[in-house]
Amino acid sequence: MPDANAPQVALSPTEAARAQALHERSIVVLAHDHLYGPEDVAAMRQGGVTAKVVKLTVDSIVWDAEGRRVSIDTLEGWTKRGLATMDAVHRFVEAHPGEVMIVRGVADILTAKQQGMTGLILSFEGPRPIEGSLEILRTFYRLGLRELQLTWAAPNQLITDWRLNELGQAVVQEMNRVGMLIDLSHLQDAAFWQVLELSQQPVIVSHTACYAVSGKGDTLTDEKIRALAARGGVIGLHFVSGDYITPRHGTTQAILDDLIDHIDHIRSLVGIDTVALGGDYFLTAPDDTWAWVKEVEHISLMPNLTRGLVKRGYTDEEIEKVLSGNLLRLFRQVWRE
């Protein structure tokens, strides 16, 4: 975990006091992450993060109760893998009463903030754990699953020839019915537009960036951003340097100003109500391949995001929407509480 005395975004004393008070009173929610072990929960508290969406499994990675990677070869069957990771997070929460809670509705996030607890919003990155079954989807919902990402890096049962097949369309409709948030991250173009037309509820792209700013392929065009905003959707901005947030301010690794450029772009294009924080801190140690945006390269440094938005001239209301307000609005609309 980074030192508590890590460098802060430079502000005047008045701005610094405003940023600190704002961050401390705000609910902070990340739309996408993976780790939930003791070290990560401690880092969330250090960073003033109230809750986050935790992707319990992906199409090739499984996490254990301490938030460590586990080889998928140690487990059998995708549903069994999903149940194992779901059980692991439940056991982790049970082992930390009064500290960590599973979020099933917005009221739980508010409780977590009031009681100084950490909220975990459960999701799968990729639909393979449901093994093509609406019954299994509903069972995972009853166990606390509140979001499902429709694809990741490998083919799955819901998509045929880059489009949602009949099963995929049924899953979207059933997620609407039970109150589960649909995540369109990494979704192929044809399927993306299908879901926007089919879903009766707004959706999220939990970790991405703006193509107009970064020029990278796995990001959102202005056309997609406008379409999401028109339907009440939310975009969680990724914190990974290079693949999503490209350096634009004379540095070799993206810095906070580069990330805020994406917030600026979305605000100017469709307004601030579409912006959220994607994060995706999927490593606990430095890695030669991956680098995160400097000044917010760890979840414990989230107060720097608030400081950066204050420095850029955002109002308190706008900052609160970015920190969690837009996500809470989306959760209230989609979830059944």
C-alpha positions in Angstrom: 0.0 0.0 0.0 1.4 3.5 -0.9 2.6 5.6 2.0 0.0 7.8 3.6 2.3 10.7 2.9 2.3 10.1 -0.9 2.5 13.3 -3.0 -0.8 15.2 -3.2 -2.2 17.4 -6.0 -1.0 20.9 -5.3 -3.7 23.2 -4.1 -4.0 26.5 -2.2 -4.8 26.2 1.5 -8.4 27.2 0.8 -8.8 24.7 -2.0 -7.1 21.9 0.0 -9.5 22.4 2.9 -12.4 22.4 0.5 -11.2 19.2 -1.2 -10.6 17.4 2.1 -14.0 18.3 3.6 -15.7 17.4 0.3 -14.0 14.0 0.0 -14.6 13.1 3.7 -18.3 13.8 3.5 -18.9 12.3 0.1 -19.8 8.7 -0.7 -17.2 7.4 -3.0 -18.0 4.4 -5.2 -15.9 2.7 -7.9 -17.8 1.1 -10.8 -15.2 -1.6 -11.4 -12.5 -3.5 -9.5 -11.4 -7.0 -8.5 -9.6 -7.2 -5.2 -11.3 -7.4 -1.8 -8.8 -8.9 0.6 -7.8 -7.3 4.0 -5.1 -5.1 2.4 -7.4 -3.8 -0.3 -10.2 -3.0 2.2 -7.7 -1.1 4.3 -6.6 0.8 1.2 -10.2 1.6 0.4 -10.6 3.1 3.9 -7.4 5.0 3.6 -8.7 6.4 0.3 -12.2 7.2 1.6 -13.8 4.7 -0.7 -17.2 3.6 0.6 -18.0 0.8 -1.9 -17.0 -0.7 -5.1 -18.1 -3.2 -7.7 -16.1 -6.3 -7.3 -15.8 -8.6 -10.4 -15.6 -12.0 -8.6 -14.5 -13.9 -11.7 -13.5 -13.2 -15.2 -13.3 -15.5 -18.2 -9.8 -16.7 -17.2 -9.2 -15.6 -13.6 -10.7 -16.5 -10.3 -10.0 -14.8 -7.0 -9.8 -16.4 -3.6 -11.1 -15.2 -0.2 -8.0 -13.0 0.3 -8.3 -11.4 -3.2 -5.5 -13.4 -4.7 -5.4 -15.0 -8.2 -6.2 -18.7 -8.3 -5.6 -20.9 -11.3 -8.8 -21.9 -13.0 -7.4 -25.4 -13.3 -8.1 -25.9 -9.6 -11.8 -25.7 -10.1 -14.4 -27.5 -12.1 -17.2 -26.0 -14.2 -18.0 -22.3 -14.7 -21.0 -22.3 -12.4 -19.0 -24.1 -9.7 -16.2 -21.5 -10.1 -18.8 -18.7 -9.8 -20.3 -20.3 -6.7 -16.8 -20.9 -5.2 -15.9 -17.2 -5.6 -19.3 -16.1 -4.4 -18.8 -18.3 -1.3 -15.3 -16.9 -0.7 -16.5 -13.3 -0.6 -19.4 -14.3 1.7 -16.9 -16.0 4.0 -14.7 -13.0 3.9 -17.6 -10.7 4.9 -18.7 -13.1 7.7 -15.1 -13.1 9.1 -15.2 -9.3 9.3 -18.5 -8.4 11.0 -19.1 -4.6 11.3 -16.3 -3.9 8.8 -17.3 -5.2 5.4 -20.8 -5.8 3.9 -22.3 -7.1 0.7 -24.3 -4.4 -1.0 -27.8 -5.5 -2.2 -29.3 -2.0 -2.6 -28.5 1.6 -2.3 -29.6 1.6 1.3 -26.6 -0.6 2.1 -24.2 1.9 0.6 -25.7 4.6 2.7 -25.4 2.4 5.8 -21.8 1.6 4.9 -21.0 5.3 4.8 -22.8 6.1 8.0 -21.2 3.2 9.9 -17.7 3.4 8.5 -18.0 0.1 6.7 -16.8 -1.1 3.3 -19.4 -2.1 0.8 -18.8 -4.8 -1.9 -21.1 -4.8 -4.9 -20.9 -8.3 -6.5 -20.5 -8.8 -10.2 -19.0 -11.2 -12.8 -16.8 -10.0 -15.6 -18.2 -12.2 -18.3 -21.3 -14.4 -18.2 -19.8 -17.9 -18.3 -20.7 -18.6 -14.6 -24.4 -18.7 -15.5 -23.7 -21.4 -18.1 -26.5 -20.2 -20.4 -29.2 -20.7 -17.7 -31.7 -18.1 -16.5 -32.3 -20.2 -13.5 -28.6 -19.9 -12.5 -28.7 -16.2 -13.3 -31.6 -15.8 -10.8 -29.8 -17.9 -8.2 -26.7 -15.8 -8.4 -28.9 -12.7 -8.0 -30.4 -14.2 -4.8 -26.8 -14.7 -3.5 -26.1 -11.0 -4.0 -25.0 -10.6 -7.7 -26.1 -7.1 -8.7 -24.3 -6.6 -12.0 -23.2 -8.8 -14.9 -20.8 -7.9 -17.7 -22.0 -9.5 -20.9 -18.5 -10.3 -22.3 -14.9 -10.2 -21.6 -11.9 -11.5 -23.6 -13.3 -14.8 -24.8 -16.4 -16.0 -26.6 -19.4 -16.9 -24.4 -22.8 -18.4 -24.6 -24.6 -15.1 -25.2 -23.0 -13.9 -28.4 -22.9 -15.5 -31.9 -21.1 -13.8 -34.8 -20.6 -10.6 -32.7 -24.3 -10.2 -31.9 -26.5 -11.2 -29.0 -28.1 -14.5 -29.8 -31.6 -15.6 -28.6 -30.2 -16.6 -25.2 -28.3 -13.3 -24.9 -31.4 -11.3 -25.5 -33.3 -13.4 -22.9 -30.5 -12.7 -20.4 -30.8 -8.9 -21.0 -34.6 -9.1 -20.5 -34.3 -11.2 -17.4 -31.7 -8.9 -15.9 -34.1 -6.0 -16.4 -36.9 -8.0 -14.8 -35.0 -9.0 -11.6 -33.1 -5.7 -11.3 -29.5 -6.5 -12.2 -27.3 -3.9 -13.8 -26.0 -4.7 -17.3 -22.3 -3.9 -18.0 -21.4 -3.4 -21.7 -17.6 -3.1 -21.2 -15.7 -4.8 -24.0 -18.9 -5.6 -25.9 -18.7 -5.9 -29.6 -20.3 -3.0 -31.6 -23.3 -4.9 -32.9 -24.1 -6.3 -29.6 -23.6 -2.9 -27.9 -26.3 -1.3 -30.0 -28.6 -4.3 -29.6 -28.5 -4.0 -25.8 -29.2 -0.3 -26.0 -32.3 -1.0 -28.0 -33.4 -4.0 -26.1 -32.9 -3.0 -22.5 -35.7 -1.2 -20.7 -33.3 0.0 -18.0 -30.1 2.2 -18.4 -26.8 0.4 -18.5 -23.2 1.0 -17.6 -19.8 0.7 -19.3 -17.9 0.2 -16.1 -14.3 0.7 -17.2 -13.4 2.5 -20.4 -12.3 5.9 -21.8 -13.1 8.4 -24.5 -11.9 7.5 -28.0 -11.8 11.2 -28.9 -9.3 11.8 -26.2 -7.2 8.7 -26.1 -7.5 7.4 -29.7 -7.4 3.8 -28.4 -9.6 1.1 -29.8 -11.4 -0.4 -26.7 -12.9 3.0 -25.8 -16.1 4.8 -26.5 -16.8 6.9 -29.5 -18.7 10.1 -29.1 -21.7 8.4 -30.8 -21.7 5.7 -28.1 -21.3 8.3 -25.3 -24.3 10.2 -26.6 -26.4 7.1 -26.9 -25.6 6.0 -23.3 -26.3 9.4 -21.9 -29.6 9.7 -23.8 -30.7 6.4 -22.1 -29.5 7.5 -18.6 -26.4 5.3 -18.7 -23.2 5.8 -16.9 -19.5 5.5 -18.0 -16.8 4.4 -15.5 -13.5 5.8 -16.5 -10.6 3.4 -16.4 -7.5 4.3 -14.4 -5.0 2.3 -16.5 -2.3 4.3 -18.3 -1.6 3.7 -21.9 -4.4 1.3 -23.0 -7.1 3.7 -21.8 -5.7 6.9 -20.5 -2.9 8.1 -22.8 -0.3 10.6 -21.7 -1.1 14.1 -23.2 0.8 16.4 -20.9 4.4 15.7 -21.7 4.9 12.6 -19.6 5.5 9.0 -20.5 3.0 7.7 -18.0 -0.5 9.1 -17.8 -1.1 11.5 -15.0 -4.3 12.7 -13.2 -4.7 15.6 -15.6 -4.9 13.1 -18.5 -7.7 11.3 -16.7 -9.6 14.5 -15.9 -9.3 15.4 -19.7 -11.7 12.5 -20.2 -14.1 13.8 -17.6 -13.9 17.2 -19.3 -14.8 15.6 -22.6 -17.8 13.8 -21.4 -19.1 16.8 -19.5 -18.8 19.0 -22.6 -20.4 16.4 -24.8 -23.3 15.2 -22.7 -23.0 16.7 -19.3 -21.6 15.6 -16.0 -24.4 13.1 -15.1 -22.9 10.3 -17.2 -19.4 10.2 -15.5 -18.2 7.7 -12.9 -15.0 6.1 -11.8 -13.9 2.8 -13.2 -10.7 2.2 -11.3 -9.9 -1.5 -12.1 -7.0 -1.9 -9.6 -6.5 -5.5 -10.4 -2.9 -5.9 -9.1 -1.6 -5.5 -5.5 2.0 -5.0 -6.6 3.9 -3.2 -9.4 3.9 -5.0 -12.7 6.1 -4.4 -15.7 3.1 -4.7 -18.1 0.5 -2.5 -16.4 0.7 1.0 -15.0 -2.0 3.2 -13.5 -2.5 6.9 -13.8 0.0 8.7 -11.6 -1.4 10.4 -8.5 -4.2 7.9 -8.4 -2.3 4.7 -9.1 -3.7 3.1 -6.0 -7.2 3.1 -4.5 -5.8 4.6 -1.3 -4.9 7.8 -3.3 -8.5 8.5 -4.3 -8.5 11.9 -2.4 -6.2 13.1 -5.1 -9.0 12.7 -7.6 -11.1 15.1 -5.6 -8.2 17.5 -5.3 -7.6 17.3 -9.1 -11.3 18.1 -9.8 -11.2 21.0 -7.4 -8.0 22.3 -9.1 -9.7 21.9 -12.5 -12.6 24.1 -11.4 -15.4 21.6 -10.9 -18.1 22.5 -8.5 -18.9 20.5 -5.3 -22.1 19.2 -6.9 -20.3 18.1 -10.0 -17.6 16.3 -8.0 -20.1 14.5 -5.8 -21.8 13.2 -9.0 -18.5 11.9 -10.3 -17.6 10.3 -6.9 -20.8 8.4 -6.6 -23.9 10.5 -7.3 -24.3 9.3 -10.9 -23.8 5.6 -9.9 -26.3 5.9 -7.0 -28.9 7.3 -9.3 -28.3 4.4 -11.8 -28.4 1.8 -9.0 -31.7 3.3 -7.6 -33.2 3.1 -11.1 -32.1 -0.5 -11.9 -32.0 -2.4 -8.6 -35.0 -3.8 -6.8 -34.7 -3.0 -3.1 
